[in-house]
Each structure stands twice: as structure tokens, then as C-alpha cells.
Amino acid sequence: MVGGGTDAFIGGVHRMAARLDGAYELVAGALSSTPDRSLRSAEVLGLARGYGDYLSMVEAERSLPEDQRIEAVSIVTPNHLHFPVAKAFLEAGIHVICDKPMTLTSREAEELQTLASNASLVLAVTYNYTGYPLVREARQMIAEGAIGAIRKVIVEYHQGWLATKLEAAGMKQAAWRLDPTQAGVAGAMGDIGSHAENLVSTVTGLELEAICADLSRFVEGRVLDDDASILLRFEGGAKGVLLASQVAVGMENDLRLRVFGEDGSLTWRQEDPNRLLHHPMGEPVRILTRGGPGLHANAESATRVPAGHPEGFLEAFAQLYSEIAVSIRATQGRVEHAGIHPTGLDGLRGMRFIEATVASAVSDAKWTPIQGSHNQD
């Protein structure tokens, strides 16, 4: 692991998720931005090999016999380090698991994707909300035509924790997310809007064609956005709305997805993740429950405990880690098929989307095309 020292929330989440299904052993890490703190964290976590920084970690691991070096690295640093760390490990022949957004720019994302592809290495991005069983169920139902051709998609991700200027009060997690040198060109859009875009893409299979974005900085003195309202146009004629805010007072982690088709609709909410609402045309609403009857195999395979026992955030992360492990084994010829999880292509699409929202917000044009969509390639 690179980043994610003992005082970092997300590092602990990744470590718990990786261990949950027994597919990983954490043996090495460069866990902090300073050598002393990094080595202290490694000692506290009981790592076999602690390093002061990621460059010394790359060189030391690469020099070990193949059966002793790490097979994969999990990158849980602030955004600006994702690209150089991922590049260094890919060039050393080590699989990469990277938190989102994958890089600061689409050009960097393209370079990582090319590196991984040319070396037949796994490059995975932890858009963790795609690991929920009922997200998998919604995706399968749409693919099988359960709600007919999609007409409209509404995705909302609302938080309220940045409604005041926490970055000026010395809160580290707020400070780096609102610093363009560390977070990139977007604030709320890069942090949570990227999750919303990925959830829509994963569940619906739709390709974005163009967007019309309005980004706001409601808290005085901020350089990066803390709120976004975006109109979406998809190839094939479907329309959508994406709302993302970190200044929505009272909201905790309110991610919601609604998909409306010709024959029905689906609704899923991350804060109530064990229920999926299906409204068939002219029929009573169906409530599908995680672990309950009538689900597809891909939802059942992402379920760990019986119905009625809450299952959520950590397990969704763990689902991705387990599937990434399958993909790594596939590169080694130990299994035939790769796992189902977000890849470097998802990371690249996410970066193109973030850049397009920033461009759209300052443009006089009503619609901004999405680079990489079929009509743009």
C-alpha cells in the first residue's frame, strides 16, 4: 500500500476490504508523506517491509526474487500522487489498484491505461459503489430489458460536510480536496461527482455524448467547486441529470440513482443499499432485497450474509478487491476469466468527464461534447 497511514480513514477502509475475503496479505508499504510517519505506520500495522517513500519501495520490491516481491499495490494517496505512483509500479511489473479519480488529467490516465495494457497488468480503480449487490442487480435487469429502453437517468450525490470552510481550520481531509495542486481541476466533481458518473455508466451501459454543466463555489474563498448541476445527453437519445454537492447541509452520504425506461423504473439509494425499487408499468412496486429471492447470479455472488443482516460500504469495497484478485490470477493463468470491476478504462472515462464538466462550466456553448464518446473518436 502507498498512502493510507494509521491516521487515514480511507487507508483503513481499503485494508479491511482487502482482508475480508482472504485474497490479500498486506506485507509492504510506504504509508505517509514523510519517511518517519511512514515507517511508524508500517511498524504499527506490523508490515514485514516498511518504506519511507514509494520510490524506495519500488526499487526494493523490484530487486527481490519474483516469488517474494509484492504482486499488487493499493494507492490511497491524495489525487496528485496517483499518476506518478501508479506509473512507477506498472513500469516495475506490479499490478495497480488505485483510488478514484485515477489521475489529475485524461492524458495521464491514457498513459497509465497504455502502460497496463502493453504489460498485461491489471489496472483497477476503486469506484466502490459498483460493488453493491443490488447495483449489480439493477445493471442486469436493465441489460435484460426489465424497464425497456432508457429515457431518463437522475443521479444525486449530496454531502454536507464542506458547508463551512473546514480547509481553513486545519482539517487535512478538507484541505487537500480543495487544493488544485493536490485534487486537480475539480473539487466536489472529482471527489463525489466521479462516483456518480461511474455509477450511471456501470448500471445503465449508456455512453455519454455531451453535457451542460454549472459548477459553483458557494463557500467564499474556494478555488475549486463545492457544488455541481449537470445536464446529460446520452448516445441513443436518453437524457439525464447529475447533481453533486458537498455543501448540502444535513446530508451525510446521500447517493441516489433513478433510471426511467419505457416500461418501468429502478431506484437505489446508497444509505439504504439493501433495497432496490422496481416500478413496472401499470403494476405495484416491487421491492427487491439483498440476499432475497428472485435476484440474478451476479447479485447473489456479491452477497456475503443472509437476507435481513445489513451489508454495506466495507463489503462493497471488498467485492471489488476480491474481483481484482481474480483478474490478477487470470494474468498468471491461474483462472480463465478476469473479475468484474472498474478498470483503467473507467478511470480514463471518469477523467474525461471531469475535464468536460470544468470546460462546460466556463463555456458559452450550451453543450460540451465528451471526448472519447463514439461520435468523437
MOVEN-V687223 format. One record per residue. D_LAST is the distance of its C-alpha to the last C-alpha in Angstrom with 1 decimal. Layout:
D_LAST
D_LAST
This chain:
35.5
34.5
35.5
37.2
40.8
43.7
43.4
39.7
39.0
35.6
36.8
39.6
37.3
35.1
38.3
39.8
36.7
36.4
40.1
40.3
39.6
41.1
38.1
38.2
40.9
40.4
42.1
40.7
39.2
38.8
39.2
39.6
38.9
42.4
44.0
47.1
45.5
43.1
46.0
48.0
45.4
45.1
48.9
49.0
46.4
48.3
45.5
46.6
44.7
44.0
42.3
42.5
38.8
35.6
35.8
39.3
38.2
35.4
37.9
40.7
38.8
37.2
40.8
42.1
42.5
39.5
41.6
42.5
39.4
37.1
34.3
32.0
31.9
31.4
30.1
31.6
31.8
30.7
27.0
27.4
28.7
26.1
23.9
26.9
28.8
26.0
25.1
28.8
29.4
26.4
27.6
31.0
29.8
30.3
28.1
26.9
27.2
26.0
26.8
24.1
22.3
21.2
21.1
21.5
18.0
14.5
15.0
18.0
16.4
13.9
17.1
19.0
16.7
16.6
20.4
21.1
19.1
20.8
24.1
23.9
24.8
24.4
22.5
23.3
23.1
26.1
24.8
28.3
28.4
26.4
29.5
31.8
33.2
32.8
29.2
28.8
31.0
29.0
25.8
27.6
29.3
26.2
24.6
27.9
28.0
30.9
29.9
28.0
24.7
23.8
24.5
24.6
24.2
26.3
26.2
28.7
29.6
32.8
34.9
37.9
38.7
37.4
39.2
41.5
40.9
41.3
39.5
42.5
44.9
43.9
41.8
39.6
37.0
36.6
36.7
33.8
31.5
32.2
32.1
28.8
29.7
29.8
27.6
24.7
23.4
24.3
27.6
27.8
24.1
23.7
26.8
26.8
23.9
21.6
23.9
23.6
19.8
20.0
22.9
21.1
18.1
20.6
23.0
21.1
18.0
16.2
12.6
12.8
11.3
13.5
16.7
20.0
21.8
25.4
26.4
30.1
32.6
35.8
37.9
39.2
38.2
34.9
32.0
29.4
28.8
31.1
29.9
26.8
26.3
22.8
21.7
18.8
16.9
15.3
13.4
16.5
18.7
20.1
21.1
22.2
24.1
24.0
27.1
27.9
31.1
33.3
36.1
36.9
40.6
41.9
38.7
38.5
35.3
34.5
31.1
30.8
28.4
29.0
27.0
28.3
27.8
29.5
32.2
32.7
31.5
31.3
32.4
32.5
33.8
33.7
37.3
38.5
36.2
38.5
38.2
35.5
36.4
35.5
36.5
36.5
37.0
40.8
41.8
43.1
40.8
40.3
40.4
38.8
40.1
39.0
41.1
42.4
42.7
40.0
36.9
34.4
34.7
31.7
33.5
36.8
35.6
34.5
38.0
40.8
43.8
45.5
44.8
46.5
46.1
43.4
40.4
37.7
35.9
37.1
36.7
33.0
32.4
34.5
32.5
29.4
31.6
33.1
29.9
28.6
31.9
31.2
27.8
29.8
32.4
29.9
28.9
32.6
33.2
35.4
33.6
31.4
28.6
26.6
27.3
25.3
24.2
21.4
19.7
17.8
14.5
16.3
17.4
14.0
12.8
16.2
15.9
12.7
14.8
17.9
16.5
15.2
18.7
20.4
18.5
19.2
22.8
23.6
21.7
23.6
20.6
21.1
17.5
14.9
11.2
9.9
7.4
5.4
6.4
5.6
6.0
3.8
0.0
